Amino acid sequence: MVVIESSQLPMAQDFSSFLSLEAAARKKSPLKGLLRFMKGDMLSLGGGLPHPSTFPFLSLSAEITAMRPGAVNGDTAPVKAKVARATELVTVPHAPQAGKIESLTTSLQYGMGTGITSLREFCKEHINRVHCPKYQDWDVMLSAGNTDAYAKVVAMLCNRGDKILVEEWTYPTALETIEPLGIGHVAVKMDEEGMSAVALKDLLDNWGSTPEQANEAKPRVVYLIPTGQNPTGATMSVQRRRDIIQVAQEHNLILIEDDPYYYLQFSAGRDQQQSDNGAIDGGTNAIGLMPSLLSLDTDGRVIRLDTFSKTLAPGCRVGYVSMNAHFCAIIQYHNEVTTQQPSGFSQGLLAEMLVSHWGQEGYTRYLTENVRTEYLNRCQHLQTSFRKHVNGNLASFIEPSAGMFIWIKIHLERHHRFGAVSDSVLMLDLFNKCVENNVLMVPGWQFSCKPKPADMDPADLLNVWADDQCTYLRATFAYATFEQMEEAMVRFGHSLDAAFSK
Ligand SMILES: Cc1ncc(COP(=O)(O)O)c(C=O)c1O
């Protein structure tokens, strides 16, 4: 294994020309600037920090799943397994204590817009181990989850009137965030591996050739979900990831890699190949997962959004963003005048759990064994139930290799009214039948990039199918019990039969 010293890696390119007017005008808060002097023997009469003796929280404890090094049986048992999980108690004390990584006097206090140091350093070390960035000056910033991070990244890179390139089916919040800001989007074709690099290249090579594009600046920012894509479940192959990076280099693009489902890769570990400093080469990375776009980026053009939402709990409202140090500073300045940092309760508990109890090894095992195994079992169960109870001639899906979703295609061409009425009429009828039979899935049009008709009330779901080209429903295997999943497929099968019957 050849170890590459960080100092041998290139520095990030200068992407300052990508900053929005808002971002270019952002400055570090001078008040926050004082915080960095608060160490050693400094006597501070500055800052408006409340006195910690007034905090009514004297300690904070949680019973957590134990992930002791080398533990077997209950300790590493998947969440669903019958074996009782071994647990341990995490406590964050009020004041700093020997053997404790955090105290409430720090984590509940005002702090830097970067997030608390212990948790941020842990996340940075984790990124280094798993993604091993290929340039020197990258950094990590805590966020209040990917929704928060995405909104701030958009504010950093886009002005009103700009357009972002997105997958043709995408996470609706990504579009709902930008629409009111006057930022548009351009859909890029997808296939079973997610965004097509060929379509992206084609679109940008020929930008300006259509009347709509004639007076439009070429988009410079791409938003994509490379693993277990929401809603399609698609996961990019290693080659696709490399191709997307290549197009990004050719067309000088910034890539926003929104990757909440990264650790939910079901085939992980199969093709493990290790090289260089434990990172990817040709195949999967050091822990058997697909290389992230961040790990393939040598320029500093990928902004990677990670979140604890799908792996620990969404209510933590904590995530972490990895990107070049210049972008990190801009997001820090934005944090300083908005959220400041994620909740101190979350940060304190997470830091104590991850740093003092689980460590890097325990955290990685929790992700790749507990969480992944649970969703793998669930995914397989939903698929088996589908095959058992649903007529495969009328509906089908591509087996997902990651994530929480299956994207069900309805074969309307087999419907006796196909062609006589619009596809939306048939899809709406099927959706209504599902609701009547008490089984709910998300109408595929909700993930469509096409503009919704202005006269349409998107909440009027029993009367609206807003994209005539959309013949999909999205189902998730993340939440229902195994019995409920099977029953849901029975009901879906009946609804489908009823909708297709003469
Ligand atoms: C693609 C994608 N990004 C972001 C989120 C939300 O992440 P967070 O809870 O970290 O804000 C979701 C949740 O469904 C998602 O599917």
The ligand as a Tripos MOL2 file, in Angstrom:
@<TRIPOS>MOLECULE
LIG
   16    16     1     0     0
SMALL
NO_CHARGES

@<TRIPOS>ATOM
      1 C1        -31.7960   13.3780   -1.0200 C.3       1 LIG1
      2 C2        -32.1040   13.9060    0.3440 C.ar      1 LIG1
      3 N1        -31.4300   14.9610    0.8160 N.ar      1 LIG1
      4 C3        -31.6760   15.4520    2.0410 C.ar      1 LIG1
      5 C4        -32.6380   14.8990    2.8630 C.ar      1 LIG1
      6 C5        -32.8880   15.5080    4.1970 C.3       1 LIG1
      7 O1        -31.7490   15.4030    5.0040 O.3       1 LIG1
      8 P1        -31.6290   16.0830    6.4370 P.3       1 LIG1
      9 O2        -32.5750   15.3990    7.3670 O.co2     1 LIG1
     10 O3        -30.2130   15.8880    6.8090 O.co2     1 LIG1
     11 O4        -31.9710   17.5250    6.2930 O.co2     1 LIG1
     12 C6        -33.3750   13.7940    2.4070 C.ar      1 LIG1
     13 C7        -34.4410   13.2080    3.2340 C.2       1 LIG1
     14 O5        -35.3350   12.5410    2.7910 O.2       1 LIG1
     15 C8        -33.0940   13.2860    1.1220 C.ar      1 LIG1
     16 O6        -33.7380   12.2180    0.6190 O.3       1 LIG1
@<TRIPOS>BOND
     1     1     2 1
     2     2     3 ar
     3     2    15 ar
     4     3     4 ar
     5     4     5 ar
     6     5     6 1
     7     5    12 ar
     8     6     7 1
     9     7     8 1
    10     8     9 2
    11     8    10 1
    12     8    11 1
    13    12    13 1
    14    12    15 ar
    15    13    14 2
    16    15    16 1
@<TRIPOS>SUBSTRUCTURE
     1 LIG1         1 GROUP 0 **** ****
